[in-house]
């Protein structure tokens, strides 16, 4: 049986500020690096069949300590990158809501078919991310695979796997920084076993469990 461990990257300055961060590429901040080390402390001893990450620096930095501990290379998958926020990149959600209330409201209500100006919809994310998941399933029929990606992308993937309309990814799925979600693939289909677990932070970096930001 195949189990996919979906991990959101650790904290960045932009996630701390609740700013839109998709195609721009900030590094993990100091807390984010500690989150990555906590992830490795908990999961580095697991026998991973593979570790995949988006090409963004923050995901590669998050995956690196676990990969080092497990003595396995990180494979980069372009389809796992974050939603492109277009003209909203780098701006806070509060600022965008204030300056573009109608577009923000439309996007918030229906992100499956409404994109940020110049950005992507949830349908666009699913179209590039789900083939990555199918490729992983084809290459690894059993064992554990770690997949390090981003907030919106992981929420869309989980919705798609569980049969939830991707238009509801913001309303139905939460994914904090450094959180782990686990899906097992049984004969009956994908089964969600864990959603948004941050117990590794409580164990190895307890002061970060309730850290601010998204």
C-alpha positions in Angstrom: 0.0 0.0 0.0 1.3 3.5 -0.9 1.1 6.3 1.7 1.8 9.9 0.6 2.9 12.3 3.3 2.1 15.8 2.1 4.1 18.5 3.8 3.7 22.2 3.5 7.0 24.2 3.7 8.1 25.9 6.8 7.6 29.5 7.7 8.8 32.4 5.5 8.6 36.1 6.2 5.8 36.3 3.7 3.8 33.5 5.3 4.3 35.1 8.7 2.9 38.4 7.2 -0.1 36.6 5.5 1.1 37.8 2.2 0.4 36.2 -1.2 3.5 34.2 -2.2 3.3 31.9 -5.2 5.8 32.3 -7.9 8.1 34.6 -5.9 10.8 32.6 -4.1 11.6 33.7 -0.5 13.7 31.4 1.7 12.7 30.0 5.0 13.2 32.4 7.8 14.9 31.3 11.1 11.7 29.7 12.4 11.1 28.0 9.1 14.5 26.4 9.3 13.7 25.1 12.8 10.5 23.7 11.5 12.4 21.8 8.8 14.7 20.4 11.4 11.8 19.4 13.6 10.3 17.6 10.6 13.6 15.8 10.1 13.8 14.8 13.8 10.4 13.2 13.5 10.5 11.7 10.0 14.1 11.4 9.0 14.3 7.8 10.3 11.4 6.7 8.2 12.1 4.4 5.2 11.1 6.7 2.4 10.6 5.2 -1.1 11.1 8.7 -2.4 11.0 12.4 -1.5 9.5 14.9 -3.9 9.5 18.7 -3.7 8.4 21.7 -5.6 11.2 23.7 -7.3 10.8 26.7 -4.9 13.6 27.4 -2.4 11.3 27.2 0.6 10.1 23.7 -0.2 13.6 22.4 -1.1 14.9 23.9 2.2 12.1 22.2 4.1 12.8 18.8 2.5 16.6 18.9 2.8 17.1 18.0 6.5 14.7 15.0 6.2 16.4 13.9 3.0 19.8 14.2 4.5 18.8 12.2 7.6 17.1 9.5 5.4 20.0 9.5 3.0 17.8 10.0 -0.1 17.9 12.6 -2.8 15.0 15.1 -3.3 13.3 14.8 -6.7 12.0 18.1 -8.0 8.5 18.2 -9.6 7.5 21.3 -11.4 3.8 20.6 -11.0 4.1 20.9 -7.2 4.8 24.6 -7.3 2.5 27.1 -5.6 -0.4 28.9 -7.2 0.6 31.9 -9.3 -0.9 34.9 -7.7 -0.1 37.2 -10.6 -0.5 40.9 -9.7 -1.1 40.0 -6.0 2.3 38.5 -5.5 4.0 39.9 -2.4 1.0 41.8 -1.2 -0.9 41.1 2.0 -4.3 39.6 1.8 -5.7 42.5 3.8 -4.3 45.0 1.4 -5.7 43.2 -1.7 -9.1 42.9 0.0 -9.1 46.6 0.7 -7.9 47.8 -2.7 -9.7 45.3 -4.9 -12.8 44.2 -2.9 -14.8 42.9 -5.8 -12.1 40.8 -7.5 -11.0 39.5 -4.1 -14.5 38.6 -3.1 -15.1 36.8 -6.4 -11.8 34.9 -6.1 -12.5 34.0 -2.4 -16.0 32.7 -3.3 -14.9 30.7 -6.4 -11.1 30.2 -6.7 -11.8 27.2 -8.9 -12.8 29.4 -11.8 -11.7 32.9 -10.8 -8.0 33.7 -10.6 -6.0 36.5 -9.2 -5.2 39.0 -12.0 -2.6 37.2 -14.2 -2.6 34.2 -11.9 -4.0 30.7 -11.7 -7.3 29.1 -10.7 -7.6 25.9 -8.6 -8.5 24.1 -11.8 -5.2 25.2 -13.3 -3.4 23.9 -10.2 -5.1 20.6 -10.3 -4.3 20.2 -14.0 -0.5 20.4 -13.4 -0.3 18.9 -9.9 -2.5 15.8 -10.2 -0.3 14.3 -13.0 2.6 14.5 -10.6 0.6 12.5 -8.0 -0.4 9.9 -10.7 3.3 9.6 -11.7 4.3 9.0 -8.1 1.6 6.3 -7.8 2.9 4.7 -11.0 6.5 4.7 -9.8 5.8 3.7 -6.2 3.1 1.0 -5.8 3.8 0.8 -2.0 5.8 2.3 0.8 6.0 5.9 2.0 6.6 8.9 -0.2 7.2 12.4 1.2 5.7 15.3 -0.9 6.8 18.8 0.1 4.7 21.6 -1.6 2.7 24.7 -0.8 -0.5 25.7 1.0 -2.9 26.2 -2.0 -1.4 23.4 -4.1 -1.7 20.9 -1.3 -5.2 21.9 -0.5 -6.2 21.5 -4.1 -4.5 18.1 -4.3 -6.3 16.9 -1.2 -9.7 18.1 -2.5 -9.1 16.3 -5.8 -8.0 13.1 -4.1 -11.0 13.1 -1.8 -13.6 14.0 -4.3 -14.2 17.5 -3.0 -14.8 20.3 -5.6 -11.5 22.1 -5.9 -13.6 25.4 -5.9 -13.9 24.7 -2.2 -10.2 24.3 -1.4 -10.0 27.5 0.7 -13.2 26.7 2.5 -12.7 23.0 3.3 -9.0 22.3 3.8 -6.5 23.9 6.2 -2.7 23.5 5.9 -0.5 25.4 8.3 3.2 25.9 7.7 5.1 22.6 8.3 1.9 20.7 8.6 1.8 17.0 7.6 -1.2 15.3 5.9 -1.3 11.6 5.1 -3.3 9.8 2.4 -3.2 6.1 2.0 -4.1 4.5 -1.4 -6.3 1.4 -0.8 -8.2 -0.7 -3.3 -11.2 1.4 -2.5 -9.3 4.6 -3.3 -7.5 7.4 -1.4 -8.2 7.5 2.3 -7.3 10.5 4.4 -5.5 9.3 7.6 -4.0 12.6 8.9 -4.8 16.2 8.2 -2.6 19.2 9.1 -0.6 17.4 11.8 2.0 19.6 13.6 2.7 17.3 16.5 6.4 17.2 15.4 6.6 20.9 16.2 5.1 20.3 19.7 7.7 17.7 20.3 10.8 19.3 18.8 10.0 23.0 18.6 7.1 23.6 21.0 7.4 27.4 20.9 6.5 27.3 17.2 3.2 25.4 17.4 1.1 28.5 17.8 3.3 30.9 15.8 1.6 33.7 13.9 1.1 33.9 10.2 -0.4 31.4 7.8 
